[in-house]
Amino acid sequence: MARKKEKKDFVEQPRKEKSEYKEYVERQATHMISIISQVAMGDFEVRSEHGREDDLGALSTGINMMIGEVKKRTAKLEKIKATLENKVRERTIELEKEKNTFQATIFSISDGILVIDSKGNIVIVNPASERLLGIKRSQVMGRHVLECLEDVRILDLITRKLESGHEYYSKELIVTDRESGTERVLNGRISSVLTQVGKGLGTVIVLRDITKEKEVDRMKTDFVSNVSHELRTPLASIKGFVSTLLGTEVSEDEQKEFLTIINQESDRLNQLIEDLLDLSRIESGRVRLNFEPVNISEKIEKLKIEVFEKIKKKGLFLETEALDSLPMVKADKNALLQILVNLVGNAIKFTEKGSILVKAEPWNSGKYIRISVQDTGTGIEGKHLEKIFEKFYRVESVAHTIPGTGLGLAIVKDLVEKHKGKVWIESKLGKGSTFYFTIPAFTEGKDV
């Protein structure tokens, strides 16, 4: 019996040890799985318990070393990530600034700009394009250009560019400004937007309003024509009378008459040249104005002397109204007289009968003196009033019947503006015209 019991104990002991070891292995495995799960969740502070000095203990040590290494590398990656995020944030801010600058530039530019992507959809429209094409940005953005642009001339520009096969195409267009209802001349330019390797990204259309340039060109052409006419007429007259005097015997009375005409035509030529030189000097800044206190009543009296012969010759009356109590004006006395002479000379030119009234009065609470020149002449149609002070401009109906170059009123405008004043006109066809201009009143104690 004793031997059987000893044999049984010998067998049971290994079984017990195996069971305990199995529990130990299971416990360590569960523990390690838990540790790895925590590490996976981002907890790098946990550590595996070593347990026994066996293979599982070595594994536990290895796991702890791995956790430490992962912690170091993760910290390094987090640092790299933070650096990259900071750079991305800085670059995003830079790109946003560049985008805002680009948008502000596009939106503030006076040329109409329309950008179409490679699919034909409109991606950029600036306010100038809205005004020139009569479209609204909110209604066309993202839509195909053929769907939302009604102006056939713009569509024709796109079509011609595509047909030409060139990267750039340009054409003049005439469109109606939707705000003012006036016709505008545009220089339409369309070009491809390409990448550095030549891949097409879309198309940009630039619409430049060249109405003013066209008008200036027209006025210059008219000016050359007018000057040629004004030069040719007196020169032809002078040459004709001089030839007559040299080649034919004429009486003393005829000689006197011919010489008088030659003298008049010479004065006409001289006036034309003086106008051209005056305008050139004023615009180039070569005229130095000497501002000082000037008595406007005295200048009006001097004006009467300057234009006396012209007034008498046409049988007109010159009336003046200027209170002796009017304050002095801050002006260049010679320039002020030239303004008055030009305005009264213009009135004489277009008035066949009646009178011309020159009037001076306080204006804008006494800060300015307003001078007006009123005539009983032919008057001017409303459509001409806006351009009457432009260089070379002459009313077409009288351009070739009344001598002049269209420079007198342009000189007036330039001189008035150099005095920090304003000039304007009120007129009705057949009822005469009134020209107004203002000059700052002189204030005692202030620098002139």
C-alpha positions as a Markdown table, in Angstrom:
| # | Residue | x | y | z |
|---|---|---|---|---|
| 1 | Met | 0.0 | 0.0 | 0.0 |
| 2 | Ala | 2.8 | 2.4 | 0.9 |
| 3 | Arg | 4.5 | 1.7 | -2.4 |
| 4 | Lys | 1.3 | 2.4 | -4.4 |
| 5 | Lys | 0.9 | 5.8 | -2.6 |
| 6 | Glu | 4.5 | 6.8 | -3.3 |
| 7 | Lys | 4.0 | 5.9 | -7.0 |
| 8 | Lys | 0.8 | 8.0 | -7.2 |
| 9 | Asp | 2.5 | 11.1 | -5.6 |
| 10 | Phe | 5.3 | 10.8 | -8.1 |
| 11 | Val | 2.8 | 10.9 | -11.0 |
| 12 | Glu | 0.6 | 13.7 | -9.6 |
| 13 | Gln | 3.5 | 16.1 | -9.0 |
| 14 | Pro | 4.4 | 16.8 | -12.7 |
| 15 | Arg | 0.8 | 17.2 | -13.5 |
| 16 | Lys | 0.4 | 19.9 | -10.9 |
| 17 | Glu | 3.5 | 21.7 | -12.1 |
| 18 | Lys | 2.2 | 21.5 | -15.7 |
| 19 | Ser | -1.1 | 23.0 | -14.7 |
| 20 | Glu | 0.5 | 25.8 | -12.8 |
| 21 | Tyr | 2.9 | 26.6 | -15.7 |
| 22 | Lys | -0.1 | 26.5 | -18.1 |
| 23 | Glu | -1.9 | 29.1 | -15.9 |
| 24 | Tyr | 1.3 | 31.2 | -15.8 |
| 25 | Val | 1.7 | 31.1 | -19.6 |
| 26 | Glu | -2.0 | 32.0 | -20.1 |
| 27 | Arg | -1.7 | 34.8 | -17.5 |
| 28 | Gln | 1.5 | 36.2 | -19.1 |
| 29 | Ala | 0.0 | 36.0 | -22.6 |
| 30 | Thr | -3.2 | 37.9 | -21.5 |
| 31 | His | -1.0 | 40.4 | -19.8 |
| 32 | Met | 1.2 | 40.9 | -22.9 |
| 33 | Ile | -1.9 | 41.2 | -25.2 |
| 34 | Ser | -3.2 | 43.9 | -22.8 |
| 35 | Ile | 0.1 | 45.7 | -22.8 |
| 36 | Ile | 0.3 | 45.6 | -26.7 |
| 37 | Ser | -3.3 | 46.8 | -26.9 |
| 38 | Gln | -2.6 | 49.8 | -24.7 |
| 39 | Val | 0.5 | 50.6 | -26.7 |
| 40 | Ala | -1.7 | 50.4 | -29.9 |
| 41 | Met | -4.0 | 52.9 | -28.2 |
| 42 | Gly | -1.0 | 55.3 | -27.8 |
| 43 | Asp | 0.0 | 54.6 | -24.2 |
| 44 | Phe | 3.8 | 54.3 | -24.2 |
| 45 | Glu | 4.2 | 54.4 | -20.5 |
| 46 | Val | 3.0 | 50.9 | -19.8 |
| 47 | Arg | 5.5 | 48.1 | -19.2 |
| 48 | Ser | 5.2 | 44.3 | -19.3 |
| 49 | Glu | 5.9 | 42.4 | -16.0 |
| 50 | His | 8.9 | 40.2 | -16.4 |
| 51 | Gly | 7.6 | 37.2 | -14.4 |
| 52 | Arg | 10.0 | 34.3 | -14.3 |
| 53 | Glu | 13.5 | 34.2 | -15.8 |
| 54 | Asp | 12.4 | 32.1 | -18.7 |
| 55 | Asp | 11.5 | 32.6 | -22.4 |
| 56 | Leu | 8.3 | 34.5 | -21.5 |
| 57 | Gly | 10.4 | 36.8 | -19.3 |
| 58 | Ala | 12.8 | 37.4 | -22.2 |
| 59 | Leu | 9.7 | 38.1 | -24.4 |
| 60 | Ser | 8.4 | 40.5 | -21.8 |
| 61 | Thr | 11.8 | 42.3 | -21.7 |
| 62 | Gly | 11.8 | 42.4 | -25.5 |
| 63 | Ile | 8.3 | 43.9 | -25.5 |
| 64 | Asn | 9.4 | 46.6 | -23.0 |
| 65 | Met | 12.4 | 47.4 | -25.2 |
| 66 | Met | 10.1 | 47.6 | -28.3 |
| 67 | Ile | 7.7 | 49.9 | -26.4 |
| 68 | Gly | 10.6 | 52.2 | -25.5 |
| 69 | Glu | 11.8 | 52.3 | -29.1 |
| 70 | Val | 8.3 | 52.9 | -30.4 |
| 71 | Lys | 7.9 | 55.7 | -27.9 |
| 72 | Lys | 11.1 | 57.3 | -29.2 |
| 73 | Arg | 10.2 | 56.9 | -32.8 |
| 74 | Thr | 6.6 | 58.1 | -32.2 |
| 75 | Ala | 7.9 | 61.2 | -30.5 |
| 76 | Lys | 10.2 | 61.8 | -33.4 |
| 77 | Leu | 7.3 | 61.3 | -35.9 |
| 78 | Glu | 5.1 | 63.6 | -33.8 |
| 79 | Lys | 7.8 | 66.3 | -34.0 |
| 80 | Ile | 8.1 | 65.8 | -37.8 |
| 81 | Lys | 4.3 | 65.8 | -38.0 |
| 82 | Ala | 4.1 | 69.1 | -36.0 |
| 83 | Thr | 6.7 | 70.6 | -38.3 |
| 84 | Leu | 4.9 | 69.5 | -41.4 |
| 85 | Glu | 1.6 | 70.8 | -40.1 |
| 86 | Asn | 3.1 | 74.1 | -39.3 |
| 87 | Lys | 4.6 | 74.4 | -42.7 |
| 88 | Val | 1.3 | 73.4 | -44.3 |
| 89 | Arg | -0.5 | 76.0 | -42.2 |
| 90 | Glu | 2.1 | 78.7 | -43.1 |
| 91 | Arg | 1.9 | 77.7 | -46.8 |
| 92 | Thr | -1.9 | 77.7 | -46.7 |
| 93 | Ile | -1.9 | 81.2 | -45.2 |
| 94 | Glu | 0.6 | 82.3 | -47.9 |
| 95 | Leu | -1.6 | 80.8 | -50.6 |
| 96 | Glu | -4.7 | 82.4 | -49.1 |
| 97 | Lys | -2.9 | 85.8 | -49.2 |
| 98 | Glu | -1.7 | 85.2 | -52.7 |
| 99 | Lys | -5.3 | 84.2 | -53.7 |
| 100 | Asn | -6.7 | 87.3 | -52.0 |
| 101 | Thr | -4.0 | 89.6 | -53.6 |
| 102 | Phe | -4.7 | 88.0 | -57.0 |
| 103 | Gln | -8.4 | 88.4 | -56.6 |
| 104 | Ala | -8.1 | 92.0 | -55.4 |
| 105 | Thr | -5.9 | 92.7 | -58.4 |
| 106 | Ile | -8.3 | 91.1 | -60.9 |
| 107 | Phe | -11.3 | 92.8 | -59.3 |
| 108 | Ser | -9.7 | 96.2 | -59.2 |
| 109 | Ile | -8.3 | 96.2 | -62.8 |
| 110 | Ser | -10.2 | 98.4 | -65.2 |
| 111 | Asp | -10.0 | 95.8 | -68.0 |
| 112 | Gly | -12.7 | 93.2 | -68.2 |
| 113 | Ile | -11.3 | 89.7 | -67.4 |
| 114 | Leu | -13.0 | 86.4 | -68.1 |
| 115 | Val | -11.3 | 83.1 | -67.4 |
| 116 | Ile | -12.7 | 79.8 | -68.8 |
| 117 | Asp | -11.4 | 76.4 | -67.7 |
| 118 | Ser | -10.6 | 73.5 | -70.1 |
| 119 | Lys | -14.2 | 72.3 | -70.0 |
| 120 | Gly | -15.5 | 75.7 | -71.1 |
| 121 | Asn | -16.9 | 76.7 | -67.7 |
| 122 | Ile | -16.4 | 80.3 | -66.4 |
| 123 | Val | -14.2 | 80.4 | -63.3 |
| 124 | Ile | -13.3 | 84.0 | -63.0 |
| 125 | Val | -15.3 | 87.1 | -63.8 |
| 126 | Asn | -14.3 | 90.6 | -62.6 |
| 127 | Pro | -16.6 | 93.7 | -62.1 |
| 128 | Ala | -15.4 | 95.3 | -65.4 |
| 129 | Ser | -16.5 | 92.2 | -67.3 |
| 130 | Glu | -19.9 | 92.4 | -65.6 |
| 131 | Arg | -20.3 | 96.0 | -66.6 |
| 132 | Leu | -19.0 | 95.6 | -70.2 |
| 133 | Leu | -20.9 | 92.4 | -71.0 |
| 134 | Gly | -24.0 | 93.1 | -68.9 |
| 135 | Ile | -23.7 | 89.9 | -66.9 |
| 136 | Lys | -23.8 | 89.0 | -63.2 |
| 137 | Arg | -21.0 | 87.1 | -61.6 |
| 138 | Ser | -23.3 | 85.1 | -59.4 |
| 139 | Gln | -25.3 | 83.9 | -62.4 |
| 140 | Val | -22.4 | 82.8 | -64.7 |
| 141 | Met | -19.8 | 81.3 | -62.3 |
| 142 | Gly | -19.3 | 77.6 | -63.0 |
| 143 | Arg | -21.6 | 77.6 | -66.0 |
| 144 | His | -20.5 | 76.9 | -69.6 |
| 145 | Val | -19.6 | 80.0 | -71.5 |
| 146 | Leu | -22.1 | 79.1 | -74.3 |
| 147 | Glu | -25.0 | 78.9 | -71.9 |
| 148 | Cys | -24.6 | 82.3 | -70.2 |
| 149 | Leu | -22.9 | 84.7 | -72.7 |
| 150 | Glu | -25.5 | 86.3 | -75.0 |
| 151 | Asp | -23.2 | 88.7 | -76.8 |
| 152 | Val | -22.5 | 87.0 | -80.1 |
| 153 | Arg | -19.3 | 89.2 | -80.6 |
| 154 | Ile | -17.7 | 87.6 | -77.6 |
| 155 | Leu | -18.7 | 84.1 | -78.7 |
| 156 | Asp | -17.4 | 85.0 | -82.2 |
| 157 | Leu | -14.1 | 86.0 | -80.6 |
| 158 | Ile | -13.8 | 82.6 | -78.9 |
| 159 | Thr | -14.8 | 80.8 | -82.1 |
| 160 | Arg | -12.3 | 82.7 | -84.3 |
| 161 | Lys | -9.5 | 82.0 | -81.8 |
| 162 | Leu | -10.3 | 78.3 | -81.9 |
| 163 | Glu | -10.5 | 78.3 | -85.7 |
| 164 | Ser | -7.2 | 80.1 | -86.0 |
| 165 | Gly | -5.3 | 77.5 | -84.0 |
| 166 | His | -3.1 | 80.2 | -82.4 |
| 167 | Glu | -2.6 | 80.6 | -78.7 |
| 168 | Tyr | -3.5 | 84.3 | -79.0 |
| 169 | Tyr | -6.2 | 86.2 | -81.0 |
| 170 | Ser | -7.2 | 89.9 | -80.9 |
| 171 | Lys | -10.1 | 91.8 | -82.4 |
| 172 | Glu | -11.9 | 95.2 | -81.9 |
| 173 | Leu | -15.5 | 94.9 | -80.7 |
| 174 | Ile | -18.3 | 97.4 | -80.3 |
| 175 | Val | -20.6 | 96.8 | -77.4 |
| 176 | Thr | -23.3 | 98.7 | -75.6 |
| 177 | Asp | -22.6 | 99.7 | -72.0 |
| 178 | Arg | -25.6 | 98.4 | -70.0 |
| 179 | Glu | -25.2 | 101.2 | -67.4 |
| 180 | Ser | -24.9 | 104.2 | -69.6 |
| 181 | Gly | -26.5 | 102.9 | -72.8 |
| 182 | Thr | -23.5 | 104.3 | -74.8 |
| 183 | Glu | -21.5 | 102.4 | -77.3 |
| 184 | Arg | -18.0 | 101.4 | -76.2 |
| 185 | Val | -15.1 | 100.2 | -78.4 |
| 186 | Leu | -13.3 | 97.2 | -76.9 |
| 187 | Asn | -10.1 | 95.5 | -77.7 |
| 188 | Gly | -10.9 | 91.9 | -77.2 |
| 189 | Arg | -7.9 | 89.6 | -76.6 |
| 190 | Ile | -8.1 | 85.9 | -76.0 |
| 191 | Ser | -5.3 | 83.6 | -75.2 |
| 192 | Ser | -4.7 | 80.1 | -74.0 |
| 193 | Val | -3.6 | 79.3 | -70.4 |
| 194 | Leu | -0.9 | 76.7 | -70.5 |
| 195 | Thr | 1.2 | 74.7 | -68.0 |
| 196 | Gln | 5.0 | 74.8 | -68.1 |
| 197 | Val | 4.9 | 71.6 | -70.3 |
| 198 | Gly | 2.3 | 73.1 | -72.7 |
| 199 | Lys | -0.8 | 71.4 | -71.4 |
| 200 | Gly | -3.9 | 73.6 | -71.8 |
| 201 | Leu | -5.6 | 74.7 | -68.6 |
| 202 | Gly | -8.2 | 77.0 | -70.1 |
| 203 | Thr | -8.6 | 80.4 | -71.8 |
| 204 | Val | -8.4 | 84.0 | -70.6 |
| 205 | Ile | -10.3 | 86.8 | -72.3 |
| 206 | Val | -9.2 | 90.4 | -71.7 |
| 207 | Leu | -11.5 | 93.2 | -72.7 |
| 208 | Arg | -9.9 | 96.7 | -72.8 |
| 209 | Asp | -12.1 | 99.7 | -73.2 |
| 210 | Ile | -10.3 | 101.8 | -75.9 |
| 211 | Thr | -13.2 | 104.2 | -76.5 |
| 212 | Lys | -11.3 | 107.2 | -75.2 |
| 213 | Glu | -8.2 | 106.3 | -77.3 |
| 214 | Lys | -10.4 | 106.0 | -80.4 |
| 215 | Glu | -12.0 | 109.3 | -79.5 |
| 216 | Val | -8.6 | 111.0 | -79.1 |
| 217 | Asp | -7.4 | 109.5 | -82.4 |
| 218 | Arg | -10.5 | 110.9 | -84.0 |
| 219 | Met | -10.1 | 114.3 | -82.4 |
| 220 | Lys | -6.4 | 114.4 | -83.5 |
| 221 | Thr | -7.4 | 113.5 | -87.0 |
| 222 | Asp | -10.1 | 116.3 | -86.9 |
| 223 | Phe | -7.5 | 118.6 | -85.4 |
| 224 | Val | -5.0 | 118.0 | -88.2 |
| 225 | Ser | -7.8 | 118.5 | -90.7 |
| 226 | Asn | -8.9 | 121.7 | -88.9 |
| 227 | Val | -5.4 | 123.1 | -88.6 |
| 228 | Ser | -4.6 | 122.3 | -92.2 |
| 229 | His | -7.8 | 124.1 | -93.2 |
| 230 | Glu | -7.1 | 127.0 | -90.9 |
| 231 | Leu | -3.6 | 127.3 | -92.2 |
| 232 | Arg | -4.4 | 126.8 | -95.9 |
| 233 | Thr | -7.2 | 129.4 | -96.0 |
| 234 | Pro | -5.3 | 132.5 | -94.8 |
| 235 | Leu | -2.1 | 131.4 | -96.5 |
| 236 | Ala | -4.0 | 131.0 | -99.8 |
| 237 | Ser | -5.6 | 134.4 | -99.3 |
| 238 | Ile | -2.2 | 136.1 | -98.4 |
| 239 | Lys | -0.5 | 134.4 | -101.4 |
| 240 | Gly | -3.3 | 135.5 | -103.7 |
| 241 | Phe | -3.2 | 139.1 | -102.7 |
| 242 | Val | 0.6 | 139.3 | -102.6 |
| 243 | Ser | 0.7 | 137.9 | -106.1 |
| 244 | Thr | -1.9 | 140.4 | -107.3 |
| 245 | Leu | 0.1 | 143.3 | -105.7 |
| 246 | Leu | 3.3 | 142.1 | -107.3 |
| 247 | Gly | 2.0 | 141.3 | -110.7 |
| 248 | Thr | -0.7 | 143.8 | -111.3 |
| 249 | Glu | -1.1 | 147.5 | -111.2 |
| 250 | Val | -3.7 | 148.4 | -108.6 |
| 251 | Ser | -5.0 | 151.7 | -107.2 |
| 252 | Glu | -4.0 | 153.0 | -103.8 |
| 253 | Asp | -7.4 | 152.2 | -102.4 |
| 254 | Glu | -7.1 | 148.6 | -103.7 |
| 255 | Gln | -3.6 | 148.3 | -102.3 |
| 256 | Lys | -4.9 | 149.4 | -98.9 |
| 257 | Glu | -7.8 | 147.0 | -99.0 |
| 258 | Phe | -5.5 | 144.1 | -100.0 |
| 259 | Leu | -2.9 | 144.9 | -97.3 |
| 260 | Thr | -5.7 | 145.1 | -94.7 |
| 261 | Ile | -6.9 | 141.6 | -95.7 |
| 262 | Ile | -3.3 | 140.3 | -95.6 |
| 263 | Asn | -2.9 | 141.8 | -92.1 |
| 264 | Gln | -6.2 | 140.2 | -90.9 |
| 265 | Glu | -5.2 | 136.8 | -92.3 |
| 266 | Ser | -1.7 | 137.1 | -90.7 |
| 267 | Asp | -3.5 | 137.8 | -87.3 |
| 268 | Arg | -5.5 | 134.7 | -87.9 |
| 269 | Leu | -2.4 | 132.6 | -88.4 |
| 270 | Asn | -0.7 | 134.2 | -85.4 |
| 271 | Gln | -3.7 | 133.3 | -83.2 |
| 272 | Leu | -3.7 | 129.7 | -84.3 |
| 273 | Ile | 0.0 | 129.4 | -83.5 |
| 274 | Glu | -0.4 | 131.2 | -80.2 |
| 275 | Asp | -3.2 | 128.8 | -79.2 |
| 276 | Leu | -1.1 | 125.7 | -80.1 |
| 277 | Leu | 1.9 | 127.1 | -78.1 |
| 278 | Asp | -0.2 | 128.1 | -75.1 |
| 279 | Leu | -1.8 | 124.6 | -74.8 |
| 280 | Ser | 1.6 | 122.9 | -75.2 |
| 281 | Arg | 3.2 | 125.1 | -72.5 |
| 282 | Ile | 0.3 | 124.6 | -70.1 |
| 283 | Glu | 0.1 | 120.8 | -70.5 |
| 284 | Ser | 3.8 | 120.3 | -70.3 |
| 285 | Gly | 4.0 | 122.3 | -67.0 |
| 286 | Arg | 6.3 | 125.0 | -68.5 |
| 287 | Val | 3.8 | 127.7 | -67.6 |
| 288 | Arg | 4.7 | 128.9 | -64.1 |
| 289 | Leu | 1.7 | 130.6 | -62.5 |
| 290 | Asn | 2.3 | 133.4 | -60.0 |
| 291 | Phe | -0.6 | 133.3 | -57.6 |
| 292 | Glu | -1.3 | 136.6 | -55.8 |
| 293 | Pro | -4.3 | 138.6 | -54.6 |
| 294 | Val | -6.1 | 139.9 | -57.8 |
| 295 | Asn | -9.0 | 142.3 | -58.0 |
| 296 | Ile | -11.5 | 140.6 | -60.3 |
| 297 | Ser | -13.4 | 143.9 | -61.1 |
| 298 | Glu | -10.1 | 145.4 | -62.4 |
| 299 | Lys | -9.5 | 142.4 | -64.6 |
| 300 | Ile | -13.1 | 142.6 | -66.0 |
| 301 | Glu | -12.4 | 146.3 | -66.9 |
| 302 | Lys | -9.2 | 145.3 | -68.6 |
| 303 | Leu | -11.1 | 142.6 | -70.5 |
| 304 | Lys | -13.4 | 145.3 | -71.9 |
| 305 | Ile | -10.4 | 147.0 | -73.4 |
| 306 | Glu | -8.9 | 143.7 | -74.8 |
| 307 | Val | -12.1 | 142.7 | -76.7 |
| 308 | Phe | -13.4 | 146.2 | -77.6 |
| 309 | Glu | -12.4 | 146.0 | -81.3 |
| 310 | Lys | -14.0 | 142.5 | -81.8 |
| 311 | Ile | -17.2 | 143.6 | -80.0 |
| 312 | Lys | -17.4 | 146.8 | -82.1 |
| 313 | Lys | -16.8 | 144.9 | -85.3 |
| 314 | Lys | -19.7 | 142.5 | -84.8 |
| 315 | Gly | -22.0 | 145.2 | -83.5 |
| 316 | Leu | -22.5 | 143.6 | -80.1 |
| 317 | Phe | -22.9 | 144.9 | -76.6 |
| 318 | Leu | -20.6 | 143.9 | -73.7 |
| 319 | Glu | -22.2 | 144.3 | -70.3 |
| 320 | Thr | -20.5 | 143.6 | -66.9 |
| 321 | Glu | -21.7 | 143.1 | -63.4 |
| 322 | Ala | -19.2 | 143.0 | -60.6 |
| 323 | Leu | -19.6 | 144.6 | -57.1 |
| 324 | Asp | -16.7 | 146.7 | -55.9 |
| 325 | Ser | -17.0 | 144.9 | -52.6 |
| 326 | Leu | -16.1 | 141.6 | -54.0 |
| 327 | Pro | -13.1 | 140.0 | -52.3 |
| 328 | Met | -9.9 | 139.5 | -54.1 |
| 329 | Val | -9.2 | 136.2 | -55.8 |
| 330 | Lys | -6.1 | 134.0 | -55.5 |
| 331 | Ala | -5.0 | 133.9 | -59.1 |
| 332 | Asp | -2.3 | 134.5 | -61.7 |
| 333 | Lys | -3.4 | 137.8 | -63.2 |
| 334 | Asn | -2.3 | 137.0 | -66.7 |
| 335 | Ala | -3.9 | 133.5 | -66.7 |
| 336 | Leu | -7.1 | 135.0 | -65.3 |
| 337 | Leu | -7.3 | 137.5 | -68.1 |
| 338 | Gln | -6.6 | 134.8 | -70.7 |
| 339 | Ile | -9.5 | 132.8 | -69.3 |
| 340 | Leu | -11.8 | 135.8 | -69.6 |
| 341 | Val | -10.6 | 136.7 | -73.1 |
| 342 | Asn | -11.0 | 133.2 | -74.4 |
| 343 | Leu | -14.5 | 132.8 | -73.0 |
| 344 | Val | -15.7 | 136.2 | -74.3 |
| 345 | Gly | -13.9 | 135.6 | -77.6 |
| 346 | Asn | -15.8 | 132.3 | -77.9 |
| 347 | Ala | -19.1 | 134.1 | -77.1 |
| 348 | Ile | -18.3 | 136.8 | -79.8 |
| 349 | Lys | -17.5 | 134.1 | -82.4 |
| 350 | Phe | -20.9 | 132.4 | -82.0 |
| 351 | Thr | -23.1 | 135.5 | -81.4 |
| 352 | Glu | -24.4 | 137.4 | -84.4 |
| 353 | Lys | -26.6 | 139.9 | -82.6 |
| 354 | Gly | -27.5 | 140.9 | -79.1 |
| 355 | Ser | -25.2 | 141.2 | -76.1 |
| 356 | Ile | -22.6 | 139.4 | -73.9 |
| 357 | Leu | -22.8 | 139.6 | -70.1 |
| 358 | Val | -19.8 | 139.1 | -67.8 |
| 359 | Lys | -20.8 | 138.7 | -64.2 |
| 360 | Ala | -18.8 | 138.0 | -61.0 |
| 361 | Glu | -20.4 | 137.0 | -57.7 |
| 362 | Pro | -19.5 | 135.2 | -54.4 |
| 363 | Trp | -19.9 | 131.5 | -54.5 |
| 364 | Asn | -20.0 | 128.6 | -52.0 |
| 365 | Ser | -20.4 | 130.8 | -48.9 |
| 366 | Gly | -17.7 | 133.2 | -50.2 |
| 367 | Lys | -15.0 | 130.6 | -50.5 |
| 368 | Tyr | -15.0 | 131.2 | -54.3 |
| 369 | Ile | -15.9 | 133.8 | -56.8 |
| 370 | Arg | -18.0 | 132.6 | -59.7 |
| 371 | Ile | -17.6 | 134.3 | -63.0 |
| 372 | Ser | -20.1 | 133.8 | -65.8 |
| 373 | Val | -20.0 | 134.7 | -69.5 |
| 374 | Gln | -23.5 | 134.7 | -71.0 |
| 375 | Asp | -24.2 | 135.2 | -74.7 |
| 376 | Thr | -27.3 | 135.4 | -76.9 |
| 377 | Gly | -25.8 | 133.3 | -79.6 |
| 378 | Thr | -26.6 | 130.1 | -81.4 |
| 379 | Gly | -26.4 | 127.8 | -78.4 |
| 380 | Ile | -25.1 | 124.2 | -78.3 |
| 381 | Glu | -26.9 | 120.9 | -78.5 |
| 382 | Gly | -26.9 | 118.8 | -75.3 |
| 383 | Lys | -25.0 | 116.0 | -76.9 |
| 384 | His | -21.9 | 118.3 | -77.4 |
| 385 | Leu | -21.9 | 119.8 | -73.8 |
| 386 | Glu | -19.9 | 116.9 | -72.3 |
| 387 | Lys | -17.1 | 117.2 | -74.8 |
| 388 | Ile | -17.0 | 120.9 | -75.3 |
| 389 | Phe | -13.9 | 121.4 | -73.2 |
| 390 | Glu | -11.9 | 118.6 | -74.8 |
| 391 | Lys | -8.9 | 119.3 | -76.8 |
| 392 | Phe | -9.5 | 119.7 | -80.6 |
| 393 | Tyr | -13.3 | 119.3 | -80.1 |
| 394 | Arg | -15.5 | 121.4 | -82.3 |
| 395 | Val | -19.2 | 121.3 | -82.9 |
| 396 | Glu | -19.5 | 119.6 | -86.3 |
| 397 | Ser | -22.2 | 121.9 | -87.7 |
| 398 | Val | -19.9 | 125.0 | -87.3 |
| 399 | Ala | -16.5 | 123.3 | -87.6 |
| 400 | His | -15.8 | 124.5 | -91.1 |
| 401 | Thr | -17.8 | 127.7 | -91.1 |
| 402 | Ile | -16.4 | 129.6 | -88.1 |
| 403 | Pro | -12.6 | 130.0 | -87.8 |
| 404 | Gly | -11.0 | 128.2 | -84.8 |
| 405 | Thr | -9.0 | 125.2 | -83.8 |
| 406 | Gly | -11.0 | 123.9 | -80.9 |
| 407 | Leu | -8.3 | 124.8 | -78.4 |
| 408 | Gly | -9.6 | 127.9 | -76.7 |
| 409 | Leu | -11.9 | 126.2 | -74.3 |
| 410 | Ala | -9.4 | 123.4 | -73.6 |
| 411 | Ile | -6.9 | 126.2 | -72.5 |
| 412 | Val | -9.6 | 127.7 | -70.3 |
| 413 | Lys | -10.3 | 124.3 | -68.6 |
| 414 | Asp | -6.6 | 123.6 | -68.0 |
| 415 | Leu | -6.0 | 127.1 | -66.5 |
| 416 | Val | -9.1 | 127.0 | -64.3 |
| 417 | Glu | -8.1 | 123.6 | -62.9 |
| 418 | Lys | -4.6 | 124.9 | -62.2 |
| 419 | His | -6.3 | 127.6 | -60.1 |
| 420 | Lys | -8.2 | 124.7 | -58.2 |
| 421 | Gly | -11.4 | 125.9 | -59.7 |
| 422 | Lys | -14.1 | 124.3 | -61.9 |
| 423 | Val | -15.6 | 125.2 | -65.3 |
| 424 | Trp | -18.9 | 124.2 | -66.8 |
| 425 | Ile | -21.5 | 125.3 | -69.3 |
| 426 | Glu | -25.3 | 125.6 | -69.6 |
| 427 | Ser | -26.7 | 126.0 | -73.1 |
| 428 | Lys | -29.8 | 125.4 | -75.2 |
| 429 | Leu | -29.7 | 125.3 | -79.0 |
| 430 | Gly | -31.0 | 128.6 | -80.4 |
| 431 | Lys | -31.1 | 130.3 | -76.9 |
| 432 | Gly | -27.4 | 131.1 | -76.2 |
| 433 | Ser | -24.9 | 129.7 | -73.8 |
| 434 | Thr | -23.5 | 130.6 | -70.3 |
| 435 | Phe | -20.0 | 129.5 | -69.3 |
| 436 | Tyr | -19.2 | 129.4 | -65.6 |
| 437 | Phe | -15.9 | 129.1 | -63.8 |
| 438 | Thr | -14.9 | 129.5 | -60.2 |
| 439 | Ile | -11.7 | 130.9 | -58.6 |
| 440 | Pro | -10.8 | 130.6 | -54.9 |
| 441 | Ala | -11.3 | 133.8 | -53.0 |
| 442 | Phe | -8.1 | 135.2 | -51.4 |
| 443 | Thr | -8.1 | 134.8 | -47.6 |
| 444 | Glu | -6.0 | 137.2 | -45.6 |
| 445 | Gly | -3.2 | 135.6 | -43.6 |
| 446 | Lys | -3.0 | 132.5 | -45.8 |
| 447 | Asp | -0.1 | 131.8 | -48.1 |
| 448 | Val | -0.8 | 132.7 | -51.7 |
